Amino acid sequence: MTYIKNRQELISHGYKKEREAALDIIDYALQMVDPYRATKELVHLDSRTLSVGQLKFNLSQRGNIYVFGMGKATFAIAKALEEILSENISGGIIIVKQGQAGTLHRIKVREASHP
């Protein structure tokens, strides 16, 4: 996946090889800080065991799971959590900056002028 939408335009002129190398570095850096990707790599559900990094939780021994969050990365993280945990999420709410809202199925999304 490339994060730079106008990549072809940027490498179409000038020092093409150097521009391409610079864009590769920028693209890699953006990939490494992508909150959606990071959450998908960190959080896993195997049967009834939820792993968050080195932490493990037996969901059979837990109550409801609620997701709460606010800030710039919150929507991407919540989206990844919904994909991973799906029906295991009982509910929750996230607050995102105006214009960043999207649709989630189990978590309410609210916009604010400044989370």
Backbone atoms as SQL, in Angstrom:
CREATE TABLE atoms (id INTEGER PRIMARY KEY, chain TEXT, resi INTEGER, resn TEXT, atom TEXT, x REAL, y REAL, z REAL);
INSERT INTO atoms VALUES
  (1, 'A', 1, 'MET', 'N', 0.851, -1.182, 0.000),
  (2, 'A', 1, 'MET', 'CA', 0.000, 0.000, 0.000),
  (3, 'A', 1, 'MET', 'C', 0.891, 1.237, 0.000),
  (4, 'A', 2, 'THR', 'N', 0.563, 2.159, -0.836),
  (5, 'A', 2, 'THR', 'CA', 1.297, 3.420, -0.859),
  (6, 'A', 2, 'THR', 'C', 0.447, 4.512, -0.218),
  (7, 'A', 3, 'TYR', 'N', 1.083, 5.350, 0.551),
  (8, 'A', 3, 'TYR', 'CA', 0.390, 6.424, 1.244),
  (9, 'A', 3, 'TYR', 'C', 0.439, 7.722, 0.458),
  (10, 'A', 4, 'ILE', 'N', 1.315, 7.799, -0.512),
  (11, 'A', 4, 'ILE', 'CA', 1.483, 9.012, -1.303),
  (12, 'A', 4, 'ILE', 'C', 0.619, 8.895, -2.552),
  (13, 'A', 5, 'LYS', 'N', -0.439, 9.658, -2.590),
  (14, 'A', 5, 'LYS', 'CA', -1.432, 9.518, -3.660),
  (15, 'A', 5, 'LYS', 'C', -0.951, 10.047, -5.013),
  (16, 'A', 6, 'ASN', 'N', -0.096, 11.034, -5.038),
  (17, 'A', 6, 'ASN', 'CA', 0.363, 11.613, -6.301),
  (18, 'A', 6, 'ASN', 'C', 1.814, 11.200, -6.600),
  (19, 'A', 7, 'ARG', 'N', 2.175, 9.996, -6.233),
  (20, 'A', 7, 'ARG', 'CA', 3.531, 9.480, -6.406),
  (21, 'A', 7, 'ARG', 'C', 4.021, 9.603, -7.854),
  (22, 'A', 8, 'GLN', 'N', 3.214, 9.171, -8.809),
  (23, 'A', 8, 'GLN', 'CA', 3.624, 9.197, -10.216),
  (24, 'A', 8, 'GLN', 'C', 3.905, 10.617, -10.697),
  (25, 'A', 9, 'GLU', 'N', 3.087, 11.538, -10.272),
  (26, 'A', 9, 'GLU', 'CA', 3.301, 12.935, -10.633),
  (27, 'A', 9, 'GLU', 'C', 4.622, 13.455, -10.049),
  (28, 'A', 10, 'LEU', 'N', 4.913, 13.071, -8.821),
  (29, 'A', 10, 'LEU', 'CA', 6.121, 13.552, -8.159),
  (30, 'A', 10, 'LEU', 'C', 7.408, 12.980, -8.753),
  (31, 'A', 11, 'ILE', 'N', 7.332, 11.772, -9.328),
  (32, 'A', 11, 'ILE', 'CA', 8.555, 11.179, -9.897),
  (33, 'A', 11, 'ILE', 'C', 8.606, 11.311, -11.421),
  (34, 'A', 12, 'SER', 'N', 7.711, 12.069, -11.992),
  (35, 'A', 12, 'SER', 'CA', 7.634, 12.170, -13.450),
  (36, 'A', 12, 'SER', 'C', 8.638, 13.156, -14.049),
  (37, 'A', 13, 'HIS', 'N', 9.364, 13.870, -13.214),
  (38, 'A', 13, 'HIS', 'CA', 10.287, 14.880, -13.744),
  (39, 'A', 13, 'HIS', 'C', 11.476, 15.060, -12.792),
  (40, 'A', 14, 'GLY', 'N', 12.448, 15.811, -13.245),
  (41, 'A', 14, 'GLY', 'CA', 13.595, 16.124, -12.395),
  (42, 'A', 14, 'GLY', 'C', 14.469, 14.904, -12.130),
  (43, 'A', 15, 'TYR', 'N', 15.017, 14.824, -10.950),
  (44, 'A', 15, 'TYR', 'CA', 15.872, 13.710, -10.538),
  (45, 'A', 15, 'TYR', 'C', 14.989, 12.528, -10.142),
  (46, 'A', 16, 'LYS', 'N', 14.574, 11.759, -11.129),
  (47, 'A', 16, 'LYS', 'CA', 13.572, 10.710, -10.922),
  (48, 'A', 16, 'LYS', 'C', 14.013, 9.659, -9.908),
  (49, 'A', 17, 'LYS', 'N', 15.238, 9.136, -10.037),
  (50, 'A', 17, 'LYS', 'CA', 15.708, 8.098, -9.113),
  (51, 'A', 17, 'LYS', 'C', 15.775, 8.622, -7.680),
  (52, 'A', 18, 'GLU', 'N', 16.264, 9.818, -7.512),
  (53, 'A', 18, 'GLU', 'CA', 16.375, 10.413, -6.190),
  (54, 'A', 18, 'GLU', 'C', 15.001, 10.700, -5.595),
  (55, 'A', 19, 'ARG', 'N', 14.101, 11.191, -6.434),
  (56, 'A', 19, 'ARG', 'CA', 12.732, 11.441, -5.974),
  (57, 'A', 19, 'ARG', 'C', 12.064, 10.136, -5.548),
  (58, 'A', 20, 'GLU', 'N', 12.264, 9.083, -6.354),
  (59, 'A', 20, 'GLU', 'CA', 11.665, 7.799, -6.033),
  (60, 'A', 20, 'GLU', 'C', 12.219, 7.254, -4.712),
  (61, 'A', 21, 'ALA', 'N', 13.519, 7.389, -4.506),
  (62, 'A', 21, 'ALA', 'CA', 14.132, 6.937, -3.252),
  (63, 'A', 21, 'ALA', 'C', 13.568, 7.716, -2.065),
  (64, 'A', 22, 'ALA', 'N', 13.453, 9.023, -2.210),
  (65, 'A', 22, 'ALA', 'CA', 12.909, 9.850, -1.131),
  (66, 'A', 22, 'ALA', 'C', 11.462, 9.467, -0.823),
  (67, 'A', 23, 'LEU', 'N', 10.671, 9.236, -1.871),
  (68, 'A', 23, 'LEU', 'CA', 9.272, 8.843, -1.667),
  (69, 'A', 23, 'LEU', 'C', 9.167, 7.462, -1.031),
  (70, 'A', 24, 'ASP', 'N', 10.069, 6.552, -1.376),
  (71, 'A', 24, 'ASP', 'CA', 10.089, 5.231, -0.744),
  (72, 'A', 24, 'ASP', 'C', 10.330, 5.359, 0.760),
  (73, 'A', 25, 'ILE', 'N', 11.259, 6.234, 1.133),
  (74, 'A', 25, 'ILE', 'CA', 11.560, 6.454, 2.557),
  (75, 'A', 25, 'ILE', 'C', 10.354, 7.053, 3.271),
  (76, 'A', 26, 'ILE', 'N', 9.741, 8.060, 2.663),
  (77, 'A', 26, 'ILE', 'CA', 8.569, 8.700, 3.262),
  (78, 'A', 26, 'ILE', 'C', 7.423, 7.711, 3.381),
  (79, 'A', 27, 'ASP', 'N', 7.185, 6.932, 2.330),
  (80, 'A', 27, 'ASP', 'CA', 6.107, 5.941, 2.329),
  (81, 'A', 27, 'ASP', 'C', 6.317, 4.914, 3.440),
  (82, 'A', 28, 'TYR', 'N', 7.556, 4.444, 3.589),
  (83, 'A', 28, 'TYR', 'CA', 7.872, 3.470, 4.635),
  (84, 'A', 28, 'TYR', 'C', 7.626, 4.072, 6.022),
  (85, 'A', 29, 'ALA', 'N', 8.056, 5.311, 6.225),
  (86, 'A', 29, 'ALA', 'CA', 7.850, 5.968, 7.511),
  (87, 'A', 29, 'ALA', 'C', 6.362, 6.108, 7.823),
  (88, 'A', 30, 'LEU', 'N', 5.576, 6.492, 6.832),
  (89, 'A', 30, 'LEU', 'CA', 4.129, 6.618, 7.034),
  (90, 'A', 30, 'LEU', 'C', 3.493, 5.266, 7.352),
  (91, 'A', 31, 'GLN', 'N', 3.957, 4.223, 6.701),
  (92, 'A', 31, 'GLN', 'CA', 3.442, 2.881, 6.964),
  (93, 'A', 31, 'GLN', 'C', 3.735, 2.471, 8.404),
  (94, 'A', 32, 'MET', 'N', 4.915, 2.783, 8.892),
  (95, 'A', 32, 'MET', 'CA', 5.320, 2.385, 10.234),
  (96, 'A', 32, 'MET', 'C', 4.549, 3.105, 11.336),
  (97, 'A', 33, 'VAL', 'N', 4.009, 4.277, 11.041),
  (98, 'A', 33, 'VAL', 'CA', 3.254, 5.014, 12.055),
  (99, 'A', 33, 'VAL', 'C', 1.741, 4.952, 11.823),
  (100, 'A', 34, 'ASP', 'N', 1.294, 4.151, 10.891),
  (101, 'A', 34, 'ASP', 'CA', -0.136, 3.995, 10.610),
  (102, 'A', 34, 'ASP', 'C', -0.811, 3.302, 11.798),
  (103, 'A', 35, 'PRO', 'N', -1.727, 3.972, 12.506),
  (104, 'A', 35, 'PRO', 'CA', -2.344, 3.379, 13.688),
  (105, 'A', 35, 'PRO', 'C', -3.198, 2.152, 13.381),
  (106, 'A', 36, 'TYR', 'N', -3.819, 2.113, 12.218),
  (107, 'A', 36, 'TYR', 'CA', -4.618, 0.942, 11.829),
  (108, 'A', 36, 'TYR', 'C', -3.712, -0.279, 11.684),
  (109, 'A', 37, 'ARG', 'N', -2.645, -0.129, 10.932),
  (110, 'A', 37, 'ARG', 'CA', -1.708, -1.235, 10.713),
  (111, 'A', 37, 'ARG', 'C', -1.065, -1.673, 12.026),
  (112, 'A', 38, 'ALA', 'N', -0.656, -0.697, 12.842),
  (113, 'A', 38, 'ALA', 'CA', -0.014, -1.008, 14.121),
  (114, 'A', 38, 'ALA', 'C', -0.958, -1.794, 15.035),
  (115, 'A', 39, 'THR', 'N', -2.225, -1.404, 15.063),
  (116, 'A', 39, 'THR', 'CA', -3.207, -2.108, 15.894),
  (117, 'A', 39, 'THR', 'C', -3.407, -3.531, 15.389),
  (118, 'A', 40, 'LYS', 'N', -3.506, -3.698, 14.068),
  (119, 'A', 40, 'LYS', 'CA', -3.690, -5.038, 13.489),
  (120, 'A', 40, 'LYS', 'C', -2.491, -5.943, 13.789),
  (121, 'A', 41, 'GLU', 'N', -1.295, -5.369, 13.902),
  (122, 'A', 41, 'GLU', 'CA', -0.109, -6.162, 14.225),
  (123, 'A', 41, 'GLU', 'C', -0.018, -6.475, 15.709),
  (124, 'A', 42, 'LEU', 'N', -0.535, -5.594, 16.552),
  (125, 'A', 42, 'LEU', 'CA', -0.397, -5.732, 17.995),
  (126, 'A', 42, 'LEU', 'C', -1.501, -6.566, 18.643),
  (127, 'A', 43, 'VAL', 'N', -2.717, -6.472, 18.123),
  (128, 'A', 43, 'VAL', 'CA', -3.882, -7.098, 18.751),
  (129, 'A', 43, 'VAL', 'C', -4.339, -8.296, 17.928),
  (130, 'A', 44, 'HIS', 'N', -4.495, -9.435, 18.611),
  (131, 'A', 44, 'HIS', 'CA', -4.927, -10.666, 17.933),
  (132, 'A', 44, 'HIS', 'C', -5.960, -11.394, 18.785),
  (133, 'A', 45, 'LEU', 'N', -6.865, -12.063, 18.109),
  (134, 'A', 45, 'LEU', 'CA', -7.857, -12.889, 18.787),
  (135, 'A', 45, 'LEU', 'C', -7.739, -14.304, 18.251),
  (136, 'A', 46, 'ASP', 'N', -7.421, -15.229, 19.137),
  (137, 'A', 46, 'ASP', 'CA', -7.297, -16.636, 18.782),
  (138, 'A', 46, 'ASP', 'C', -8.298, -17.405, 19.624),
  (139, 'A', 47, 'SER', 'N', -9.397, -17.805, 19.003),
  (140, 'A', 47, 'SER', 'CA', -10.501, -18.452, 19.704),
  (141, 'A', 47, 'SER', 'C', -11.019, -17.481, 20.768),
  (142, 'A', 48, 'ARG', 'N', -10.828, -17.763, 22.027),
  (143, 'A', 48, 'ARG', 'CA', -11.304, -16.889, 23.110),
  (144, 'A', 48, 'ARG', 'C', -10.150, -16.200, 23.836),
  (145, 'A', 49, 'THR', 'N', -8.949, -16.208, 23.239),
  (146, 'A', 49, 'THR', 'CA', -7.798, -15.558, 23.850),
  (147, 'A', 49, 'THR', 'C', -7.456, -14.280, 23.079),
  (148, 'A', 50, 'LEU', 'N', -7.529, -13.167, 23.786),
  (149, 'A', 50, 'LEU', 'CA', -7.183, -11.875, 23.220),
  (150, 'A', 50, 'LEU', 'C', -5.743, -11.564, 23.598),
  (151, 'A', 51, 'SER', 'N', -4.912, -11.301, 22.601),
  (152, 'A', 51, 'SER', 'CA', -3.526, -10.926, 22.844),
  (153, 'A', 51, 'SER', 'C', -3.327, -9.478, 22.432),
  (154, 'A', 52, 'VAL', 'N', -2.736, -8.722, 23.346),
  (155, 'A', 52, 'VAL', 'CA', -2.367, -7.334, 23.069),
  (156, 'A', 52, 'VAL', 'C', -0.881, -7.247, 23.395),
  (157, 'A', 53, 'GLY', 'N', -0.065, -7.350, 22.368),
  (158, 'A', 53, 'GLY', 'CA', 1.371, -7.449, 22.597),
  (159, 'A', 53, 'GLY', 'C', 1.660, -8.720, 23.369),
  (160, 'A', 54, 'GLN', 'N', 2.319, -8.603, 24.505),
  (161, 'A', 54, 'GLN', 'CA', 2.648, -9.758, 25.343),
  (162, 'A', 54, 'GLN', 'C', 1.526, -10.119, 26.321),
  (163, 'A', 55, 'LEU', 'N', 0.536, -9.237, 26.464),
  (164, 'A', 55, 'LEU', 'CA', -0.573, -9.490, 27.388),
  (165, 'A', 55, 'LEU', 'C', -1.578, -10.444, 26.758),
  (166, 'A', 56, 'LYS', 'N', -2.115, -11.356, 27.571),
  (167, 'A', 56, 'LYS', 'CA', -3.120, -12.306, 27.091),
  (168, 'A', 56, 'LYS', 'C', -4.316, -12.276, 28.037),
  (169, 'A', 57, 'PHE', 'N', -5.509, -12.304, 27.446),
  (170, 'A', 57, 'PHE', 'CA', -6.741, -12.266, 28.221),
  (171, 'A', 57, 'PHE', 'C', -7.660, -13.383, 27.743),
  (172, 'A', 58, 'ASN', 'N', -8.151, -14.181, 28.671),
  (173, 'A', 58, 'ASN', 'CA', -9.108, -15.227, 28.346),
  (174, 'A', 58, 'ASN', 'C', -10.490, -14.579, 28.364),
  (175, 'A', 59, 'LEU', 'N', -11.083, -14.426, 27.202),
  (176, 'A', 59, 'LEU', 'CA', -12.379, -13.743, 27.115),
  (177, 'A', 59, 'LEU', 'C', -13.503, -14.540, 27.758),
  (178, 'A', 60, 'SER', 'N', -13.312, -15.825, 27.947),
  (179, 'A', 60, 'SER', 'CA', -14.320, -16.645, 28.628),
  (180, 'A', 60, 'SER', 'C', -14.431, -16.256, 30.094),
  (181, 'A', 61, 'GLN', 'N', -13.397, -15.651, 30.638),
  (182, 'A', 61, 'GLN', 'CA', -13.367, -15.264, 32.048),
  (183, 'A', 61, 'GLN', 'C', -13.587, -13.769, 32.235),
  (184, 'A', 62, 'ARG', 'N', -13.901, -13.071, 31.173),
  (185, 'A', 62, 'ARG', 'CA', -14.076, -11.620, 31.226),
  (186, 'A', 62, 'ARG', 'C', -15.529, -11.260, 30.954),
  (187, 'A', 63, 'GLY', 'N', -15.890, -10.048, 31.372),
  (188, 'A', 63, 'GLY', 'CA', -17.217, -9.529, 31.086),
  (189, 'A', 63, 'GLY', 'C', -17.257, -8.879, 29.719),
  (190, 'A', 64, 'ASN', 'N', -17.983, -7.813, 29.627),
  (191, 'A', 64, 'ASN', 'CA', -18.131, -7.085, 28.371),
  (192, 'A', 64, 'ASN', 'C', -16.850, -6.347, 27.994),
  (193, 'A', 65, 'ILE', 'N', -16.675, -6.133, 26.698),
  (194, 'A', 65, 'ILE', 'CA', -15.556, -5.337, 26.187),
  (195, 'A', 65, 'ILE', 'C', -16.129, -4.054, 25.605),
  (196, 'A', 66, 'TYR', 'N', -15.640, -2.929, 26.121),
  (197, 'A', 66, 'TYR', 'CA', -16.037, -1.618, 25.637),
  (198, 'A', 66, 'TYR', 'C', -14.806, -0.908, 25.103),
  (199, 'A', 67, 'VAL', 'N', -14.967, -0.163, 24.019),
  (200, 'A', 67, 'VAL', 'CA', -13.865, 0.584, 23.421),
  (201, 'A', 67, 'VAL', 'C', -14.159, 2.068, 23.592),
  (202, 'A', 68, 'PHE', 'N', -13.191, 2.774, 24.185),
  (203, 'A', 68, 'PHE', 'CA', -13.299, 4.218, 24.376),
  (204, 'A', 68, 'PHE', 'C', -12.026, 4.864, 23.854),
  (205, 'A', 69, 'GLY', 'N', -12.163, 6.025, 23.232),
  (206, 'A', 69, 'GLY', 'CA', -10.968, 6.714, 22.763),
  (207, 'A', 69, 'GLY', 'C', -11.278, 8.096, 22.258),
  (208, 'A', 70, 'MET', 'N', -10.197, 8.878, 22.123),
  (209, 'A', 70, 'MET', 'CA', -10.328, 10.208, 21.531),
  (210, 'A', 70, 'MET', 'C', -8.988, 10.607, 20.946),
  (211, 'A', 71, 'GLY', 'N', -9.053, 11.417, 19.918),
  (212, 'A', 71, 'GLY', 'CA', -7.835, 11.913, 19.307),
  (213, 'A', 71, 'GLY', 'C', -7.721, 11.538, 17.843),
  (214, 'A', 72, 'LYS', 'N', -6.621, 11.968, 17.235),
  (215, 'A', 72, 'LYS', 'CA', -6.435, 11.837, 15.791),
  (216, 'A', 72, 'LYS', 'C', -6.378, 10.396, 15.302),
  (217, 'A', 73, 'ALA', 'N', -5.763, 9.508, 16.058),
  (218, 'A', 73, 'ALA', 'CA', -5.584, 8.120, 15.606),
  (219, 'A', 73, 'ALA', 'C', -6.743, 7.219, 16.008),
  (220, 'A', 74, 'THR', 'N', -7.679, 7.752, 16.754),
  (221, 'A', 74, 'THR', 'CA', -8.723, 6.927, 17.364),
  (222, 'A', 74, 'THR', 'C', -9.593, 6.182, 16.365),
  (223, 'A', 75, 'PHE', 'N', -10.011, 6.833, 15.296),
  (224, 'A', 75, 'PHE', 'CA', -10.902, 6.143, 14.367),
  (225, 'A', 75, 'PHE', 'C', -10.215, 4.932, 13.745),
  (226, 'A', 76, 'ALA', 'N', -8.976, 5.096, 13.311),
  (227, 'A', 76, 'ALA', 'CA', -8.250, 3.981, 12.692),
  (228, 'A', 76, 'ALA', 'C', -8.062, 2.830, 13.672),
  (229, 'A', 77, 'ILE', 'N', -7.757, 3.154, 14.921),
  (230, 'A', 77, 'ILE', 'CA', -7.578, 2.115, 15.943),
  (231, 'A', 77, 'ILE', 'C', -8.905, 1.412, 16.209),
  (232, 'A', 78, 'ALA', 'N', -9.973, 2.178, 16.368),
  (233, 'A', 78, 'ALA', 'CA', -11.289, 1.588, 16.632),
  (234, 'A', 78, 'ALA', 'C', -11.753, 0.711, 15.466),
  (235, 'A', 79, 'LYS', 'N', -11.486, 1.147, 14.249),
  (236, 'A', 79, 'LYS', 'CA', -11.848, 0.343, 13.082),
  (237, 'A', 79, 'LYS', 'C', -11.112, -0.992, 13.105),
  (238, 'A', 80, 'ALA', 'N', -9.824, -0.957, 13.395),
  (239, 'A', 80, 'ALA', 'CA', -9.043, -2.193, 13.470),
  (240, 'A', 80, 'ALA', 'C', -9.571, -3.091, 14.592),
  (241, 'A', 81, 'LEU', 'N', -9.897, -2.506, 15.754),
  (242, 'A', 81, 'LEU', 'CA', -10.420, -3.298, 16.867),
  (243, 'A', 81, 'LEU', 'C', -11.750, -3.947, 16.517),
  (244, 'A', 82, 'GLU', 'N', -12.621, -3.215, 15.817),
  (245, 'A', 82, 'GLU', 'CA', -13.887, -3.822, 15.386),
  (246, 'A', 82, 'GLU', 'C', -13.644, -5.002, 14.460),
  (247, 'A', 83, 'GLU', 'N', -12.689, -4.880, 13.557),
  (248, 'A', 83, 'GLU', 'CA', -12.393, -5.984, 12.643),
  (249, 'A', 83, 'GLU', 'C', -11.831, -7.183, 13.389),
  (250, 'A', 84, 'ILE', 'N', -11.009, -6.938, 14.389),
  (251, 'A', 84, 'ILE', 'CA', -10.383, -8.028, 15.138),
  (252, 'A', 84, 'ILE', 'C', -11.370, -8.670, 16.105),
  (253, 'A', 85, 'LEU', 'N', -12.088, -7.851, 16.869),
  (254, 'A', 85, 'LEU', 'CA', -12.934, -8.357, 17.953),
  (255, 'A', 85, 'LEU', 'C', -14.387, -8.562, 17.550),
  (256, 'A', 86, 'SER', 'N', -14.827, -7.928, 16.514),
  (257, 'A', 86, 'SER', 'CA', -16.198, -7.975, 15.991),
  (258, 'A', 86, 'SER', 'C', -17.242, -8.110, 17.096),
  (259, 'A', 87, 'GLU', 'N', -17.977, -9.215, 17.153),
  (260, 'A', 87, 'GLU', 'CA', -19.099, -9.363, 18.090),
  (261, 'A', 87, 'GLU', 'C', -18.669, -9.429, 19.549),
  (262, 'A', 88, 'ASN', 'N', -17.390, -9.513, 19.816),
  (263, 'A', 88, 'ASN', 'CA', -16.911, -9.499, 21.201),
  (264, 'A', 88, 'ASN', 'C', -16.976, -8.108, 21.819),
  (265, 'A', 89, 'ILE', 'N', -17.106, -7.079, 20.989),
  (266, 'A', 89, 'ILE', 'CA', -17.231, -5.709, 21.495),
  (267, 'A', 89, 'ILE', 'C', -18.687, -5.478, 21.886),
  (268, 'A', 90, 'SER', 'N', -18.892, -5.090, 23.142),
  (269, 'A', 90, 'SER', 'CA', -20.242, -4.820, 23.633),
  (270, 'A', 90, 'SER', 'C', -20.703, -3.423, 23.263),
  (271, 'A', 91, 'GLY', 'N', -19.770, -2.523, 23.072),
  (272, 'A', 91, 'GLY', 'CA', -20.111, -1.149, 22.724),
  (273, 'A', 91, 'GLY', 'C', -18.918, -0.247, 22.967),
  (274, 'A', 92, 'GLY', 'N', -19.187, 1.046, 22.954),
  (275, 'A', 92, 'GLY', 'CA', -18.140, 2.021, 23.209),
  (276, 'A', 92, 'GLY', 'C', -18.400, 3.295, 22.456),
  (277, 'A', 93, 'ILE', 'N', -17.517, 4.249, 22.668),
  (278, 'A', 93, 'ILE', 'CA', -17.642, 5.538, 22.000),
  (279, 'A', 93, 'ILE', 'C', -16.244, 6.109, 21.772),
  (280, 'A', 94, 'ILE', 'N', -16.083, 6.721, 20.608),
  (281, 'A', 94, 'ILE', 'CA', -14.835, 7.431, 20.323),
  (282, 'A', 94, 'ILE', 'C', -15.176, 8.847, 19.898),
  (283, 'A', 95, 'ILE', 'N', -14.273, 9.762, 20.196),
  (284, 'A', 95, 'ILE', 'CA', -14.451, 11.151, 19.811),
  (285, 'A', 95, 'ILE', 'C', -13.327, 11.501, 18.852),
  (286, 'A', 96, 'VAL', 'N', -13.712, 11.949, 17.654),
  (287, 'A', 96, 'VAL', 'CA', -12.741, 12.279, 16.614),
  (288, 'A', 96, 'VAL', 'C', -12.893, 13.748, 16.230),
  (289, 'A', 97, 'LYS', 'N', -11.878, 14.254, 15.572),
  (290, 'A', 97, 'LYS', 'CA', -11.907, 15.631, 15.093),
  (291, 'A', 97, 'LYS', 'C', -12.974, 15.769, 14.004),
  (292, 'A', 98, 'GLN', 'N', -13.631, 16.907, 13.945),
  (293, 'A', 98, 'GLN', 'CA', -14.645, 17.148, 12.919),
  (294, 'A', 98, 'GLN', 'C', -14.068, 16.853, 11.544),
  (295, 'A', 99, 'GLY', 'N', -14.825, 16.101, 10.759),
  (296, 'A', 99, 'GLY', 'CA', -14.403, 15.758, 9.413),
  (297, 'A', 99, 'GLY', 'C', -13.663, 14.437, 9.318),
  (298, 'A', 100, 'GLN', 'N', -13.348, 13.826, 10.455),
  (299, 'A', 100, 'GLN', 'CA', -12.642, 12.539, 10.443),
  (300, 'A', 100, 'GLN', 'C', -13.572, 11.363, 10.709),
  (301, 'A', 101, 'ALA', 'N', -14.833, 11.610, 10.912),
  (302, 'A', 101, 'ALA', 'CA', -15.759, 10.547, 11.273),
  (303, 'A', 101, 'ALA', 'C', -15.965, 9.574, 10.130),
  (304, 'A', 102, 'GLY', 'N', -16.222, 8.355, 10.494),
  (305, 'A', 102, 'GLY', 'CA', -16.575, 7.305, 9.560),
  (306, 'A', 102, 'GLY', 'C', -17.612, 6.441, 10.237),
  (307, 'A', 103, 'THR', 'N', -17.937, 5.326, 9.642),
  (308, 'A', 103, 'THR', 'CA', -18.955, 4.450, 10.196),
  (309, 'A', 103, 'THR', 'C', -18.321, 3.237, 10.859),
  (310, 'A', 104, 'LEU', 'N', -18.719, 2.998, 12.089),
  (311, 'A', 104, 'LEU', 'CA', -18.357, 1.777, 12.807),
  (312, 'A', 104, 'LEU', 'C', -19.657, 1.085, 13.185),
  (313, 'A', 105, 'HIS', 'N', -19.598, -0.193, 13.452),
  (314, 'A', 105, 'HIS', 'CA', -20.821, -0.957, 13.692),
  (315, 'A', 105, 'HIS', 'C', -21.140, -1.154, 15.169),
  (316, 'A', 106, 'ARG', 'N', -20.141, -1.269, 16.005),
  (317, 'A', 106, 'ARG', 'CA', -20.358, -1.559, 17.416),
  (318, 'A', 106, 'ARG', 'C', -19.918, -0.416, 18.334),
  (319, 'A', 107, 'ILE', 'N', -19.222, 0.549, 17.771),
  (320, 'A', 107, 'ILE', 'CA', -18.690, 1.666, 18.550),
  (321, 'A', 107, 'ILE', 'C', -19.289, 2.962, 17.992),
  (322, 'A', 108, 'LYS', 'N', -19.813, 3.796, 18.893),
  (323, 'A', 108, 'LYS', 'CA', -20.369, 5.081, 18.456),
  (324, 'A', 108, 'LYS', 'C', -19.236, 6.046, 18.150),
  (325, 'A', 109, 'VAL', 'N', -19.454, 6.841, 17.113),
  (326, 'A', 109, 'VAL', 'CA', -18.456, 7.830, 16.696),
  (327, 'A', 109, 'VAL', 'C', -19.078, 9.214, 16.838),
  (328, 'A', 110, 'ARG', 'N', -18.387, 10.089, 17.572),
  (329, 'A', 110, 'ARG', 'CA', -18.850, 11.456, 17.750),
  (330, 'A', 110, 'ARG', 'C', -17.727, 12.394, 17.314),
  (331, 'A', 111, 'GLU', 'N', -18.114, 13.506, 16.704),
  (332, 'A', 111, 'GLU', 'CA', -17.144, 14.498, 16.255),
  (333, 'A', 111, 'GLU', 'C', -17.110, 15.654, 17.256),
  (334, 'A', 112, 'ALA', 'N', -15.943, 16.237, 17.384),
  (335, 'A', 112, 'ALA', 'CA', -15.769, 17.413, 18.231),
  (336, 'A', 112, 'ALA', 'C', -14.825, 18.375, 17.518),
  (337, 'A', 113, 'SER', 'N', -14.921, 19.646, 17.899),
  (338, 'A', 113, 'SER', 'CA', -14.031, 20.610, 17.259),
  (339, 'A', 113, 'SER', 'C', -12.592, 20.400, 17.694),
  (340, 'A', 114, 'HIS', 'N', -12.394, 19.866, 18.901),
  (341, 'A', 114, 'HIS', 'CA', -11.062, 19.544, 19.376),
  (342, 'A', 114, 'HIS', 'C', -11.177, 18.420, 20.420),
  (343, 'A', 115, 'PRO', 'N', -10.770, 17.207, 20.017),
  (344, 'A', 115, 'PRO', 'CA', -10.893, 16.096, 20.981),
  (345, 'A', 115, 'PRO', 'C', -10.018, 16.341, 22.181);
